[in-house]
Amino acid sequence: MNELQQAIAALAAEDSDRDYIVISHPIDRTLHLKLSRLLEDRPRKQACTVFLTTWGGDPNGGYRAARCLRHNYNRVRLAVPSYCKSAGTLIAIAANELGIGDLGELGPLDIQVRKGSELQENSSGLDIMQALQAVTHHTQDAFHRLMMGTRNLGLSTKLCAEFAATVASGIAQPLIAQIDPIRLGEMQRATRVAFEYGQRLDAYASNLQQGALARLISEYPAHGFVIDRKEATELFKKVTHLTPAEKIFCDTTWNYLERQQSDFDPIWIELPPAAQAETNNEHPDGILPRDAANAEPAPDIKRPER
């Protein structure tokens, strides 16, 4: 029995009364389609564990993928051995519990919107909102300093206020003029999308802490901000370490997956029968990359039929 077979046997020994799925893929509509086909017309158990790594992607695709999992399972555990960013966090909201490894991390939910440039770069949905906040704070600070400074000259409060307001307005006007109101509306809609999807997905398990959704959407300073296991406990009610068998599986499987240079379709882990968990050495389908030092394909996991 090779290392991968042993890791799968460990999952079966730890909890054979659930399905196991591996996803390492951008979050998009294609993922939803692949996941739906993977689960279609397949005997399923009531619970599943999903091993998820992703840099994120489209919130619409993330919402559909999360709903697909909840349509098929009463309980979902999300195992996060590495990065699970952006729209990946949206899927995490739908889970009943999270298992986050020592290297695992989530990310904020601020939506990425295409810039209107030929480079087709993305910008955060918070960019304009943070710019408005910066202008507001700068203007307020200028007004306060001018107001207090002129009052020390012995001028009346009314005259000081009028002078401070005129100067502060002159400071703010050219800054605000650079903000496109249409772009601002687009960003606000994108942020509202994340909030609405998050509310709907949290209704499945109510695993978010009070106020956590607003915090995920608007209170982190950067899209790539790291939310590790400790901080995740401030956002989610049920957060644990990876179980021993999950950790063994992740450590073993990622040795194979790291050799692939691209993402792959969602994978269904075929558990060996309970009576054969220690001895089952063969399976007709090998889906993981071949070990460079061993020509035998990794067994006991099935890709969905196309």
Long-range contacts (C-beta under 8 A, 24 or more apart in sequence): 1-278, 1-279, 1-281, 2-294, 2-296, 2-298, 2-299, 3-252, 3-255, 4-252, 4-253, 4-256, 4-288, 4-298, 4-299, 4-300, 4-301, 5-272, 5-280, 5-281, 5-299, 5-300, 6-248, 6-252, 7-245, 7-248, 7-249, 7-251, 7-252, 7-253, 8-249, 8-269, 8-270, 8-271, 8-272, 8-300, 8-301, 9-272, 9-277, 9-278, 9-280, 10-244, 10-245, 10-248, 10-249, 11-245, 11-246, 11-249, 11-269, 11-271, 12-271, 12-272, 12-274, 12-277, 13-245, 13-277, 14-243, 14-244, 14-245, 14-246, 15-49, 15-245, 16-271, 16-274, 16-277, 17-45, 17-46, 17-47, 18-45, 18-46, 18-47, 18-48, 18-49, 18-75, 18-77, 19-44, 19-45, 19-47, 19-48, 19-49, 19-73, 19-268, 19-269, 20-48, 20-49, 20-51, 20-249, 20-268, 20-269, 20-271, 21-48, 21-49, 21-50, 21-51, 21-266, 21-267, 21-268, 21-269, 22-50, 22-51, 22-253, 22-266, 22-267, 22-269, 22-301, 23-50, 23-51, 23-52, 23-53, 23-54, 23-266, 23-267, 24-52, 24-53, 24-54, 24-257, 24-263, 24-264, 25-54, 25-263, 25-264, 25-265, 25-266, 26-54, 26-55, 26-56, 26-57, 26-263, 27-54, 27-56, 27-57, 27-58, 27-59, 27-61, 27-62, 27-65, 27-86, 27-87, 27-88, 27-90, 27-91, 28-57, 28-58, 28-61, 29-58, 29-60, 29-61, 29-64, 30-61, 31-57, 31-61, 31-65, 31-266, 32-61, 32-64, 32-65, 32-68, 34-265, 34-266, 34-304, 35-65, 35-68, 35-69, 35-266, 36-68, 37-304, 37-305, 37-306, 38-265, 38-266, 38-268, 38-304, 39-68, 39-72, 42-268, 44-72, 44-73, 45-73, 46-73, 46-74, 46-75, 47-73, 47-74, 47-75, 47-76, 47-77, 48-72, 48-73, 48-75, 48-76, 48-77, 49-76, 49-77, 49-78, 49-79, 49-99, 49-246, 50-76, 50-77, 50-78, 50-79, 50-91, 50-95, 51-79, 51-81, 51-246, 51-249, 51-250, 51-253, 52-78, 52-79, 52-80, 52-84, 52-88, 52-91, 52-92, 53-80, 53-81, 53-82, 53-83, 53-84, 53-88, 54-83, 54-84, 54-85, 54-86, 54-87, 54-88, 55-83, 55-85, 55-86, 55-88, 56-85, 56-86, 56-87, 56-88, 56-89, 56-107, 56-112, 57-86, 57-87, 58-87, 59-87, 59-90, 59-109, 59-111, 59-193, 59-194, 59-197, 60-193, 61-87, 62-87, 62-88, 62-90, 62-91, 62-197, 63-90, 63-197, 63-200, 63-201, 65-91, 66-90, 66-91, 66-93, 66-94, 66-201, 67-94, 67-201, 69-94, 70-94, 70-201, 70-204, 76-205, 79-242, 79-246, 79-250, 80-104, 80-105, 80-106, 81-242, 81-246, 81-247, 81-250, 81-254, 82-254, 83-107, 85-224, 86-112, 86-223, 89-216, 89-227, 90-194, 90-197, 90-198, 90-201, 91-201, 92-236, 93-198, 93-201, 93-202, 93-207, 93-208, 93-213, 94-201, 94-202, 94-204, 94-205, 95-205, 95-207, 96-204, 96-205, 96-207, 96-238, 97-205, 97-207, 97-238, 97-239, 97-240, 98-207, 98-232, 98-236, 98-238, 98-239, 98-240, 99-239, 99-240, 99-241, 99-242, 99-243, 99-246, 100-228, 100-229, 100-232, 100-239, 100-240, 100-241, 100-242, 101-229, 101-241, 101-242, 101-246, 101-247, 101-250, 102-229, 102-241, 104-228, 104-229, 104-242, 105-226, 105-227, 105-228, 106-227, 106-232, 106-235, 107-223, 107-224, 107-225, 107-226, 107-227, 108-216, 108-217, 108-220, 108-222, 108-223, 108-225, 108-227, 109-194, 109-198, 109-213, 109-216, 109-217, 110-191, 110-194, 110-217, 110-218, 110-220, 110-223, 111-190, 111-191, 111-193, 111-194, 112-223, 113-186, 113-187, 113-190, 116-183, 124-222, 124-223, 125-187, 125-190, 125-191, 125-194, 126-187, 126-191, 126-218, 127-187, 128-179, 128-183, 128-184, 128-187, 129-187, 129-188, 129-191, 129-218, 131-179, 132-176, 132-179, 132-184, 135-172, 135-175, 135-176, 138-171, 138-172, 138-175, 139-168, 139-169, 139-171, 139-172, 140-168, 142-167, 142-168, 142-171, 143-167, 143-168, 191-217, 191-218, 206-237, 207-236, 207-237, 207-238, 208-235, 208-236, 208-237, 209-234, 209-235, 209-236, 209-237, 212-236, 253-288, 256-288, 256-289, 256-291, 256-298, 257-288, 257-289, 259-289, 259-292, 260-289, 265-303, 265-304, 266-304, 267-301, 267-302, 267-303, 268-301, 268-302, 268-303, 268-304, 269-300, 269-301, 269-302, 270-300, 270-301, 270-302, 271-300, 272-300
